[in-house]
Every structure is written in C-alpha cells, then in structure tokens.
Amino acid sequence: MTPLERQIKKGESKELALLRSAEDYEQITTHVVALLNSGGGSIVLGVDENGYPLGLPNPVNFAHQIALYLRKVISPRPLLSVTAEEAYGLQVILIEVPGGRDMPFLHDGRIFLRRGRTTVPADAEDLQEIFQRQAPEAVRWERRGSPTLTIEDLHHEQIETTVQKAMAEGRFRFSDTDSTETVLGELGMLSNGVLTNAADVCFGEQPAVRHPQVRLRAYAFQSDKQGDEYLDQGDFNGPLANVLASAVAFIQRNASTAAMFLPESIERRNVAPYPVNAVREGLVNALAHRDYSSFSSGASVLVYPDRVEIWNSGKLPDGWTASRLRSNHPSIPRNPDIANFLFIRSLMEQIGRGTQRMIEDCRKAEIPAPTWKVDQDGITVTLYSLTSREAPAAQLGERQLCMLEKLKPGDTIRLQEYIQQFAPEVTKRQAQRDLQELREADLLRLQGGGRSAHYIRTSRELPR
C-alpha cells in the first residue's frame, strides 16, 4: 500500500477532503481555501466520501487546469501542488495544500475553514480569532527588505531560467515575462521598490555578502568520526538553485560507490550509494525550511563513508516530533516565498510529501529509511549508504531483538509466526509496527502481499 493509499484509507479528516470528480472548480476552491486557513492538508479527487476509488479521465490535463485556476482565484496567491497520482490502480488527482502563513486566504471575498471533516464559512468569531492570531506575528525574515540589494546584484540568467521553467511546467503565470521588476513583484520579492531577503537568497549573485548565514558548508570525512581530518570541503554561496546543485555534486563526488550484481546481470556494476531523489529532497527541505533570520543559523552537509547528514537550523511546528515526519503530515512552510521559488523552479516535486518520498526512494533502493533528529540546534536528516553493512542505531525492543537473533540472513517469517513465537502479548497492530520498524532499518524486507506476505532477514548487521 502506497503512502497515498494509506492516507485515503484513513478517511476524511480536518486534514483530508475526498471529492468524487475534478469538474466542480468552485467546490474544490472552497476546500483549498479552508485548508489554507486551517493549517494545511490534502484533497484527493476521484475518490468517494467513503474512500472508495472511482478514478478520473485525463488527470494530467485536469491537474494542470485546476492548478492555474486555484492560483488565479485565491488571494493572496497560494503555494500548492496539484498532481496526477495512482491509487489502487486508478488515476486520481492529489492537491497538496500547505498551511498558509499569510492568512486569511479568500475566494471571491469569502473565507472558509476546515472544521472536523467538513468545510464551513468563517463566522465573525472565527474572523476575530484569525486576525488576533496574525497580529502579533512580525514580518518574517524573507519578506523584509534588503536595503542594500539592487537589481544589478541579482543573477539575471537565474531569473530568466525560473520564468521559463515555471511557464513550461504551468506552475506559475507571469503577466510580463520581459520585466524583471514584474516577475519579482509577482513572486512577492519586490515590494514598494525594495527587494526582499528572499530575492537575495533565490537570485543574489553573492547573498552571503549581506547575509553571511545563508552559506551552506559541506565536509567529507575519511572515517565515521567528525573530528578526523576531512577529505574535501565546500562553502556554497550564490543563487539558491546553484547552491543546491553544488551540494548534490559534493555528495555524489565524495560518496563511495557500491559494486554489486544487479538483477538479471552477470556483471558487477557500480551503483550510487544514495537515491539521487532522496539526496535532493533532503537538501531542498533544509534550504526551504531552515531559519535564515539569525547570523548564527546555517545549514551543512557532512559526508561519512557510511552515511550523509544534512543539518539545518530550522525547527518543527509547535507540538510536532521527528516521528511525525515519517507519516502523512500537512506542510507548514517556514519560508513560503523561498519554498514557492523551489516549487515553480521544479526543484521541489511536491509540497508536504518530501519526507515520505525519501522513505519510499530508500526502500526501493533497499537501504535503511532515513532518520530525523530534532533538538534545540535544529533538524538533522541522515541517509544511510548502500555500502553500509550495519543498520542505523535504533531503539529495538526485546521481542524484535529476540527474533533477529534467531533468524539468519535469508530466513523468512510471517506476521502470524512473529506473533506466536515472539510477541504473543501484544496486539496485531503493535506486531505490525514492530516489523515495519525493522523494515525501515533494512533488517527485514517484505516479500509478496496479502496471504502470501512474508519477511526476509537481510544481511544487514545489528547496530552496535
């Protein structure tokens, strides 16, 4: 079952609306505005209210038209993604709606909210609460003016490339593509003749001259100890797309390739130790959600022989823990203008599903799922190399360890066998969670489905 299918199976909620068709644009817009004003969520088109998939004809074309319509009729212009997806073998449309920081969002002068599983018009009390909540929030760093930044300080080729990609992919429509001022104004990066800090981060030739904290630093070590002498280092500054490309290249240059036999081949081949999409997504998340406001903030990449650690000085929304990143969750961008740039530039595939995509990419590559650590210094995501023989350190329980000690690489076990032999005192759901944790550590791999589903012990060693 895919993450989207698991999401649909849970049914409608405050964060999920299910609609049968993609033809009623007004109905879709109402739900999108409600999610924007209620912390974010998703809408799936082509599924009935009970989660039964119906499918849609021409989903790619519908998705394109819906995205253009939503960005045209909702004010202020929202950050969202509309994509054709497959669920249960049928084509559906997924609309990812991050929680908006520029509330209230309106359609035709009306404000909607998500209340439980329904969308309702905001009443006077709701409006008062929204405006009271918004009032204390100071202008966020990316929206503040960068007084010494001028149009001449910007990388104009990057601006042109952004316009071309956004128009070609249908992710943004500019009213005048020949006017740099108009383009920046419609991206929210030029206001009253003053360029914002977001303009500096996304398009500045040398933004670190004005904001030293925007640099991304990278180091490659010859062992798994950070104190050892490093083999390579990078200090990346410039337009954001260039910083991202440089960081990806640094990881690829310093990560040890794995030589292995591929299916249906008798020759050993060199294989990339990390899925490229997972690396890019980890970096994009760090650049989009990091804290840019403090001179002591930052972002870094550390490459070890067996793993890559990507750190940024951001923090999770109040009440969130790292474990929430592993499951379906609404997106709440810390820097919506920078996130919007990454999205329309096609450097961010979707909004709000990046962490789950990383897990899926790693699972397909048969490596442990990435892990996230959150502390007072920021957020660190760790990707584990294909060349690593050891599973990532995890808090494995006694029954999980007991089973792993009994199984040799290649041995198989079914869920019912695990319950009977090692976990008779727990519920079936808890037993499933036990095995899922071992899958994510690549200590077990799931084979087959339904009644034939069974787990195979991998050759990965237990963490020390």
N, C-alpha and C positions, 0 to 999 in steps of 0.2 A: 504494500500500500504506500503510495507516494505521500509527501507532506500535504499536498493539496487535498488528496482523498481523505486523509485523516482529519483535516480541517473541516471538510464538508460533512463528514460522518458525525462530528460533534454537534452539528445543527446550528440554527441561527442563535445569535447572542448579541450582546452590546457591540461586539467587535466584528460580527459577521452577518451580512444580509445575503439571502439567496433569492434570485429572481429567475422566472421561467424563460423570459425572452430578452432580446437585446434591442427591441424595437421601440420601447417606450422611453425616449430620452429624458422626458420630464421626471418620470418616476426614478430613473437612475440618478439624475442630478440631485433630486431630493435626498436620496440615501447618501450620496457622496458628501453633500454639504453637512448632513447630520454627523457623519464620521469625522469630517474635518474639525467640527466644533466639539467633538466628544472624545478626543484622544486617539482617533485613528482606528483603522481596521481594514476589512476587505469586503468586496462584493463579488459573488460568483454568479454569472449569467449563464442560463442553460441548465439550471437545477431547480427542482420544485421546492416548496417550503418545507418538505419533509426530508430533503437531502437526496431525493431520487434524481439521478442524472437524466436529462432529456436530450442534451446535445444541441448544437447550433449549426446552421449552414453558414458558410463564408465567414468564419470567426475572425480571420485576419483582417478582412475588409471592414467588418463591423467595429473591431477594436480600434482601428485607425480613425474611423469617423467619430466614434464615441470620445476618443481622447481629444480630438480637435474641438468637438462641441463643448466638452466639460471645461477646457481651458478658456474657451471663449465666453461662456455664460456665467462662470463663477467668479466672484470678486471677494478679496484680491485673488489674482491668478494662482491656482493651487499647484503644488508639486504632487504628482501622482503618476502611476504607471498603469497602462491598460494593455494586456497581452492575451493572445490566444494560447490556451493550455489544453492538455489532455487529461481527462479524469474518467476512470472506469471505461477506458476505450472510446470515449466520446469527446468531441471538441466543445470546449466551454470558453468563456472569457473571464479572466480574473482582473479585477480593478483593485490595486493596492493603494490605500489612502493613508498617508501618514498623519499623525496628529498635527494640526496646524498651529503654528506659533503666532500667526497674525490674525487671530480671531477678533471679531466674528466673521465667518465666511457667509456670503449671501448669494442667493439666486433670485433674480427678479425682485429684489428688495426684501426677501423673506429669509429668516434664519430657522434652521432645523437642528434638532438634537436627536441623539440616539438614547432612548430610554428603555432599558432591558432589550427585548428582541424587536422593538418597534421604533419607527421614526416618527417624531412628532414636531409640530411647530413650536418654537420657543415662545413662552409666555412672558409677561412683564417681569415676573420674579426671576426667570431664567436669564433674561437680558441683564438685569441688575447684577446678578452673580457673575456673568461673563465680564462685564465692564469693570467690576470691582477686582476681579482676578487679574485682568490685564493691566490695570492702572499702575500697580507697584513695579511692574517689570521695566527695568531701564532698557534703553535702546541697546540691542545686542551688538557685540563687537563687530561682526561682519557688516552691520548696517551703518556703523559710524563712519563719518567722513575721514578720508585720509588726506589731510590738508596739503601736504607737500607732493602728493601724487598728481601727475599731469598725464594727459592723453599721450604725450611723447614718451612717457615711461613704460607704456604698455607694449606687449608683443603683438603687433597687428596681424601677423600671419596666423597666430593662435585665434584671434577673434574671427578672422575670415574662415578658418577651418571649423570653428564652433558653429558659425552660421550655416555653413554648407552641410555639416553633419546633421544638425538639428532639423533643417528643412528637408533633407533627403530622407531622414527616418520618420518625419512627421511628428517629431517630439516637441516642436515649438514653431510658431509662425511669427516672423518679424514683419512689421509694417513697412520698414525701409531697410533693406539689407545692405544698401550702399552707405548708410550713415552710421559711423561708429557710435556717435552720441545716442542715436535712436536705439541701436542694438543694446548698448549698456543700460540705457534707461529702462528698456522693456525687461531686462534681466534684474532690475532693481539695484543696479550697481552704479548708477549715476542719478543723483537727486539734487535739484536746485543748483546744478552746475558743479557739484562736488562729487568726485569719485569716492566710492566706499572702500573699506578694507577688503571686502570680498572681491572687488575688482582687482585689487593689488595681488591677492592670493592667487586668483584664477588666471590673470593675464599680465601681471607685472613682470618686467624683464629681470629685476633684482629686488623682489619684495623684502628680502632679509635686510636690505639697507635701512628700511624704515621699520621693519618688524623682525628683529633677529630670531624670535621664537618660531617663525614659520619654517625654518630649515628642517629637513629630515636627515638624520645621521644614520649611517649604516656601518657595521663592523662584521668581519668574518673571522672566526677563531679556529685554531687548529685542533683544539680539544673541546670537551664539553664544559670547560671552566672559563668563565668570563675574564678572570684575571690574567690568563695566559696571553702571550704576545699574539696580536691579531695578524692575519694574513693579508687582509685587504680592508680598506675603509672608503667610505663615500660621504660627502657632505653636499646634499642636494638642495638647490635654491633655484627659483625661476618660476615660469608659468606652471600651474598645478599639473597639467597633463604631462609636461616634461619631467616633473619630479616623480610622478607615478611611473612613467616609462623607465626612468633611470633606476628606480628602486627594484622594479621587476627584473631588469637586466642584471643588477647587482646580485640578486638572489640566484638567478639562473647561472651566473658566472661562477659563483662560489659554492653552489650546492653540488655535492658529489653525485654523479650519475650512477645508476644501478645497472649491472649487466645481468640479464635474466632471459630465460626461454619464454617466448610468447606462445600463446595457444596456436596450434596448427603450424608451428615453425620448428625446424631442427637446428636453427642457428641462435646463438646468444645475441641479444640486441641491447644496446644502451637505452635505458629508459629514464625519463625525467623523474627525479625523486619526489616531486610535488606536483599535483594537478595545477596547471597554469591558472585556471579559473579560480581555484581556491586561493592561490597566492594573490592574484589581482584583487579578489573580493576582500581579503584581509587588509590589504593596503588601502583600498578605497574606503572601507569602513573607518580606518584610522584617520585618513585625511578628511573625511566628511564630518566625523563626529568628535574630533579632538577639540580640546579647549585652546583657542587661539588668543584668548584675552590677556593672559599673563605672560610677562617676559620669562618666567621660569617654566612655562609649559613647553611641550615639544612632542616629537614623535621619533621613533627609532626602529631600526631593523637589526637584529642580531642573528647571524648565521652560524650555527654549530654543525659539526659533522652529522649529527642525527636529528636535528630539528631547526626550525626557524621561529624566532619570537618577534612579533610585531607589537610594539607598545605605543600607546598614545595617552596624553594627559586628560582625556575626557572622563566622564562618569556616566553611570546609568541613570535613567529617570528614578525619582524617589520611589522606594518600595520594591525596586527590581533587584534580582540577584543574577549572578552569572548563569545559573541554570535556566533562566527564562530565555536566554539567547538560543538555547538548544531546541526550543519548541516554537510553535507558531506564536508570533507576538506582533503587535502594531509597531510601526516605525514612528519614532518621535525625533526628527532631525534636530540636532543641536545647532546646526548652521544651515538653515533651509536654502539660502541663496547659493552656497557652495555645493550643497547636495544637488540642487537643481542644475547647476553647471555640469556636474559629473554625469547626471542622468541624460540631459539633452545632448551631451557630447558622446553618449553611448559608452561611457566608461563604467557606468553602473547599470547593470542589466535590468534589475527590478528594484522596487523600493520595499524594504521590510522583509525580504526573504533571503538576504545575503548570507546570514549565518547558516540557515538550513541548506542553502545551495552548497556551501562549503562542506557541510557534513556529508551531503549526497555525493559530491565530487570525490571526497576522500574514500567513501565507502566503495564507490565504483572502482577506484584505483587500488582497493584492497590494502589500505593503510589505516591506522587508527584515526578516529574522528578528531578534529582539532579540539583543544580545550581553551577555556577562557578563565582568566583570573582577574578579579576586580578588587582593588584595595585603594587606600587613600591617595596613592600616587597616580592611579589611572587604570587603564584596561590593557591586559596583555593577552593576545591570542597566540597559541603555539601550534605549529604544524609539524607533524612527525614524518620523517623521511621514510621512503620505501626501503632504504638501506638499513634502517634501524631494526635490530633484532628484538629489542626489548619493548614491551608495551609501556605506554605512559603511566607514570605513577598515579594510582587511583586508590580510592578507599574501598577496596574489595571486602565483602563480608565473609564471615566464616564459612557459610554454605557454598559461596562461589569458589573460595579457595579450596575447599574440600573436594569439589567436583574437578577443578583444574588439576589437582594433584593426582586424581585417578585417571584422567584422560591423557593419552599420548597424542602427538600430532597425527592427524588423520582419523582419529576416533570420532564417532558420531554419537549424538544423544538427542532425544526428542524432549519436548516440553514435559510431557507426562512422566517420562523417565526421570527427568530432573526433579520434579515434584516428589515422586515416590521415593527416590534414593537420597536426596539431599535437602529437600525443602518441604517436608510433609506438614509443617506447622504454619505455612504461610498461604495466602490466597493465590489463586491462579494469576491474578493481575500482578501481584508482587513478584511471582516467579517469572512472569514475562518481563518485568522490569529488570530483574537480575540478569536474564540472558541478553536483554537489549544493552545493558551496560557493558557486558563482555563483548558484544558485537562492536560497540563503539570503540573499545580498546583493541580491536582486531585480535582478540584471543579466541573468539568463535566467529564462524561465518555461517549465515543462514543459507540453506540449500532447499529449493522446492517451495511449494506453498500448499495451503490447505492441510489435508490429512497427511500429505507426504512431506511436510516441512520438517526438517531436522537441522541440527547444528553440527558443524565440523570444527574440531580443535585445530587451530592453526599452529605453525611452528614458532610463533612469537613467544618470547620468554616472559615470565612474570616480572613485574617491576621489582627492583631491589629495595 
